[in-house]
Amino acid sequence: TNESVDSGIYEQRLYDLKHLIVEKLLDNLDEYLLNNSTLNGLNSIAYLQLLLTLTIEFASKSDEQNQQFVHYILKSLLRQ
């Protein structure tokens, strides 16, 4: 029972960390990607690939909170 509780805690922490990473990537999209002349196209692809890979986890969950977060991500990307 303790192992399942510990596993649940670690899963939640990992989920929260992924959520935070996505938020930071979106918050810094202008600085890191759009207005950065030192980044070339290859780095832009890697940046977006990381962002979209993390987004897949939220999109795979059916609850309203995750779906709203996915919509927020997509709106943020489309605004750019």
KASULFEN-V985669 format. One record per residue. RES is the residue in three letters. SS is DSSP state (@ for helix, = for strand, . for the rest). PHI is phi in whole degrees, -180 to 180 (999 if undefined). OMEGA is omega in radians with two decimals (* if undefined). Layout:
BEGIN
RES,SS,PHI,OMEGA / RES,SS,PHI,OMEGA
END
This chain:
BEGIN
THR,.,999,3.11 / ASN,@,-63,3.13 / GLU,@,-65,3.14 / SER,@,-69,3.08 / VAL,@,-66,3.11 / ASP,@,-61,3.13 / SER,@,-62,3.12 / GLY,@,-63,3.12 / ILE,@,-65,-3.13 / TYR,@,-67,3.08 / GLU,@,-63,3.12 / GLN,@,-66,3.11 / ARG,@,-64,3.11 / LEU,@,-64,3.10 / TYR,@,-60,3.14 / ASP,@,-62,3.12 / LEU,@,-65,3.10 / LYS,@,-63,3.11 / HIS,@,-61,3.14 / LEU,@,-64,3.12 / ILE,@,-61,3.13 / VAL,@,-62,3.12 / GLU,@,-60,-3.14 / LYS,@,-67,3.09 / LEU,@,-61,3.14 / LEU,@,-71,3.13 / ASP,@,-62,-3.07 / ASN,.,-106,-3.10 / LEU,@,-58,3.12 / ASP,@,-61,-3.05 / GLU,@,-66,-3.04 / TYR,@,-85,-2.97 / LEU,@,-119,-2.96 / LEU,@,-83,-3.08 / ASN,.,-110,-3.10 / ASN,.,-121,-3.07 / SER,.,-74,-3.14 / THR,.,-81,3.08 / LEU,.,-81,3.06 / ASN,.,-99,-3.10 / GLY,@,-59,-3.13 / LEU,@,-63,3.10 / ASN,@,-68,3.10 / SER,@,-63,3.12 / ILE,@,-63,3.14 / ALA,@,-63,3.12 / TYR,@,-61,-3.13 / LEU,@,-69,3.11 / GLN,@,-63,3.09 / LEU,@,-62,-3.13 / LEU,@,-60,-3.11 / LEU,@,-72,3.08 / THR,@,-64,3.10 / LEU,@,-68,-3.13 / THR,@,-66,-3.11 / ILE,@,-56,-3.13 / GLU,@,-62,-3.14 / PHE,@,-71,-3.14 / ALA,@,-70,-3.10 / SER,.,-78,3.12 / LYS,.,-93,-3.00 / SER,.,-95,-3.09 / ASP,.,-74,-3.02 / GLU,@,-61,-3.10 / GLN,@,-62,3.12 / ASN,@,-68,3.13 / GLN,@,-65,3.08 / GLN,@,-65,3.11 / PHE,@,-66,3.09 / VAL,@,-63,3.10 / HIS,@,-62,3.09 / TYR,@,-61,3.13 / ILE,@,-61,-3.10 / LEU,@,-64,3.10 / LYS,@,-63,3.13 / SER,@,-63,3.13 / LEU,@,-69,-3.11 / LEU,@,-71,3.08 / ARG,@,-62,-3.10 / GLN,.,-79,*
END
